[in-house]
Amino acid sequence: MKIHEYQAKQILREFKVPVPEGYVAFTPEEAVDAAKKLPTDLAVVKAQIHAGGRGKGGGVKLARSLDEVKQLAEQMIGMRLVTHQTGPEGKEVKKILVEQGIDIERELYLGVVLDRSKSQLVMMASTEGGVEIETVAAEHPEKILKEWIDPAMGLQPFQARKLAFGLGLSGKQVSNAVKFMMALYKAFISKDCSLAEINPLVVTKQGDVLALDAKINFDDSALFRHPELLELRVDEEDPLEVEASEYNLNYIKLEGNVGCMVNGAGLAMATMDIIKLAGGEPANFLDVGGGANVDTVRNGFKIILKDPSVRAILINIFGGIVRCDRVAKGVIEAVHSIDVKVPIVIRLEGTNAKEAAQLLQESELEFAVASTLEDAAQKVMQVLKN
Amino acid sequence: MSILLTEKTRILVQGITGSEGSFHAQQMIQYNTAAPVVAGVTPGKGGQKVMDNVPVFNTVEQAVKETGANASVIFVPPAFATDAILEAADAGLALVVCITEGIPALDMVKVYNAIKNTKTQLIGPNCPGVISPGIGKMGIMPAFIHKPGKVGVISRSGTLTYEAVSQLTARNIGQSTCIGIGGDPVIGTRFIDALEFFKNDDNTEAVVMIGEIGGTAEEEAAAWIKENFDKPVVSFIAGQTAPPGRRMGHAGAIISGGQGTAAEKMKVLAAAGIHVCKSPAEIGATVEKALQGEE
């Protein structure tokens, strides 16, 4: 789960990770009120969307007066901000963060992430602040310092010191950076984060260390023990995806026109792949779960059909424990109860697959029944042509 | 022959009285000819017998003492699953298969590091389990699609593994052992660990490795195979059409920061001499060719 920068900074504040003073605003008037509360005359106005590269896209601006704050807020709120991460359609800016100006001496990078190869968290620091860490990793891997964290012990102060000295910090900067890192780690663990990125981490002319920007993602599997985080769930998710999650379906909307309904995530991805290889474009990823039943199939249809670009549906179910004839009955029932106007290609493999194929053939509904994965992809292409 | 799950395996089921646990325990009892289900564990329900004559115990330790169980399958909800894994490892079980989906990643980081130097081999979590056709299964896969034979299967997926296995069986190619290693970012047994077992198994002549987007486990396996593994390996990577930054069902299936794309994995695998299938429909045929090439 992703959250906005202002929400991430609120969480950091709770854990005493230093961040600039700032307030979120939904209207230009709120933005002016926010700017009045700041300790500096200089204010930074930042668009709150879920994408990086906001600065280059015009989503981060400096204001030297309250008039300027109002003007910038009027421009930004409601605009569609395009960055290299949003796609050409951009994302609508619904709120902005108004923050105090900072006397920046240095811009650094700090991140905490799970290193899957080592099954440990790693804290990474780099002198290349403001640059995407992937770019630094590709071009100057030697500029990324890493400390792996023993989960039983947690991040140790000596590790934080190694990173701080490695960044070339000195004097008061070091102790401030160590405090920052220890607090960030504590926030990460306490909130079951899956990613925390402070880019840039800034050192001020006064020697303070603060998070100028902050990106936090949470582990979806741990949300059950953080009900408070669910309230932060943002308004940027696709409405179909939100509806699918209410049915406990795993749905991701894509750009194509072939709707897919599959049981199991791996098979669902493989089904998308084979559609593409046959020359089509999948309209979605949809995993209805290992055991597909009438309800999940019906809900799956509902979601897929709400996407107006869908021209055909491919159902691919590998019935293991769940019997294919039951799935077939479910599909027939679902198609009867909802008006499905696009052609359906269906492939059921596994337990009682033959009986299932027969049921489908005998129903008065028009299914294109496929035997193998390959056959299924070909049949999809055929129905698209007709 | 087989790996991990053999004629010496004596299985206990943690969570045997739950709906998932009891259903799949029943399936295992029916299928397992040489690796019997000898015990169940559900705290507070010790003393019962389920499924005619499987004794239920309150603790794993007690179950091991009374029945000689040496392996466990875990069907326990995510909030309690890591405790179940640690209990099984503490009792000294050689093989622990955790089916549970949805365990928080940070919990698994703790568990992985706590048991990595013990004799317990953890499979999963978030996996279909392990099956050695003709001997037995520890997991939720449909047994009937399998056939005893000489191809090992390692996969991050569930139903996609069934698809691959059924393509093999349809071509009369049997399997030595099929391992679902799980779709989570932190798992007990990685591709390389499983490959090492297959390397030492004389009865496994080729291996199918089914990967997917996310992480770099496939790339690490490719490097290891190039240096250490002489048997033919056939691979398919799911998610060639997956968009970056989205979690595709499995917690571990996400392209992040440009890392973990199917294209990159396929390139690295092919460069290591692995037979890479572009289409998931080609897995069976590619294995058949690879086996013939060896003869």
Boltz contact constraints between the chains, C-beta under 6 A:
constraints:
  - contact:
      token1: [A, 114]
      token2: [B, 185]
      max_distance: 6.0
  - contact:
      token1: [A, 116]
      token2: [B, 185]
      max_distance: 6.0
  - contact:
      token1: [A, 116]
      token2: [B, 215]
      max_distance: 6.0
  - contact:
      token1: [A, 119]
      token2: [B, 109]
      max_distance: 6.0
  - contact:
      token1: [A, 119]
      token2: [B, 112]
      max_distance: 6.0
  - contact:
      token1: [A, 119]
      token2: [B, 186]
      max_distance: 6.0
  - contact:
      token1: [A, 134]
      token2: [B, 257]
      max_distance: 6.0
  - contact:
      token1: [A, 134]
      token2: [B, 258]
      max_distance: 6.0
  - contact:
      token1: [A, 151]
      token2: [B, 109]
      max_distance: 6.0
  - contact:
      token1: [A, 151]
      token2: [B, 110]
      max_distance: 6.0
  - contact:
      token1: [A, 151]
      token2: [B, 113]
      max_distance: 6.0
  - contact:
      token1: [A, 192]
      token2: [B, 104]
      max_distance: 6.0
  - contact:
      token1: [A, 192]
      token2: [B, 106]
      max_distance: 6.0
  - contact:
      token1: [A, 219]
      token2: [B, 104]
      max_distance: 6.0
  - contact:
      token1: [A, 219]
      token2: [B, 105]
      max_distance: 6.0
  - contact:
      token1: [A, 221]
      token2: [B, 102]
      max_distance: 6.0
  - contact:
      token1: [A, 221]
      token2: [B, 104]
      max_distance: 6.0
  - contact:
      token1: [A, 221]
      token2: [B, 251]
      max_distance: 6.0
  - contact:
      token1: [A, 222]
      token2: [B, 104]
      max_distance: 6.0
  - contact:
      token1: [A, 250]
      token2: [B, 249]
      max_distance: 6.0
  - contact:
      token1: [A, 252]
      token2: [B, 246]
      max_distance: 6.0
  - contact:
      token1: [A, 263]
      token2: [B, 159]
      max_distance: 6.0
  - contact:
      token1: [A, 264]
      token2: [B, 158]
      max_distance: 6.0
  - contact:
      token1: [A, 264]
      token2: [B, 159]
      max_distance: 6.0
  - contact:
      token1: [A, 265]
      token2: [B, 248]
      max_distance: 6.0
  - contact:
      token1: [A, 265]
      token2: [B, 249]
      max_distance: 6.0
  - contact:
      token1: [A, 265]
      token2: [B, 250]
      max_distance: 6.0
  - contact:
      token1: [A, 266]
      token2: [B, 157]
      max_distance: 6.0
  - contact:
      token1: [A, 266]
      token2: [B, 160]
      max_distance: 6.0
  - contact:
      token1: [A, 266]
      token2: [B, 212]
      max_distance: 6.0
  - contact:
      token1: [A, 266]
      token2: [B, 238]
      max_distance: 6.0
  - contact:
      token1: [A, 267]
      token2: [B, 159]
      max_distance: 6.0
  - contact:
      token1: [A, 267]
      token2: [B, 160]
      max_distance: 6.0
  - contact:
      token1: [A, 267]
      token2: [B, 163]
      max_distance: 6.0
  - contact:
      token1: [A, 269]
      token2: [B, 238]
      max_distance: 6.0
  - contact:
      token1: [A, 269]
      token2: [B, 239]
      max_distance: 6.0
  - contact:
      token1: [A, 269]
      token2: [B, 242]
      max_distance: 6.0
  - contact:
      token1: [A, 269]
      token2: [B, 248]
      max_distance: 6.0
  - contact:
      token1: [A, 270]
      token2: [B, 160]
      max_distance: 6.0
  - contact:
      token1: [A, 270]
      token2: [B, 238]
      max_distance: 6.0
  - contact:
      token1: [A, 270]
      token2: [B, 280]
      max_distance: 6.0
  - contact:
      token1: [A, 272]
      token2: [B, 241]
      max_distance: 6.0
  - contact:
      token1: [A, 273]
      token2: [B, 240]
      max_distance: 6.0
  - contact:
      token1: [A, 273]
      token2: [B, 241]
      max_distance: 6.0
  - contact:
      token1: [A, 274]
      token2: [B, 279]
      max_distance: 6.0
  - contact:
      token1: [A, 274]
      token2: [B, 280]
      max_distance: 6.0
  - contact:
      token1: [A, 276]
      token2: [B, 241]
      max_distance: 6.0
  - contact:
      token1: [A, 277]
      token2: [B, 279]
      max_distance: 6.0
  - contact:
      token1: [A, 282]
      token2: [B, 241]
      max_distance: 6.0
  - contact:
      token1: [A, 285]
      token2: [B, 248]
      max_distance: 6.0
  - contact:
      token1: [A, 287]
      token2: [B, 249]
      max_distance: 6.0
  - contact:
      token1: [A, 318]
      token2: [B, 159]
      max_distance: 6.0
  - contact:
      token1: [A, 318]
      token2: [B, 162]
      max_distance: 6.0
  - contact:
      token1: [A, 318]
      token2: [B, 163]
      max_distance: 6.0
  - contact:
      token1: [A, 320]
      token2: [B, 142]
      max_distance: 6.0
  - contact:
      token1: [A, 320]
      token2: [B, 162]
      max_distance: 6.0
  - contact:
      token1: [A, 373]
      token2: [B, 280]
      max_distance: 6.0
  - contact:
      token1: [A, 373]
      token2: [B, 281]
      max_distance: 6.0
  - contact:
      token1: [A, 374]
      token2: [B, 281]
      max_distance: 6.0
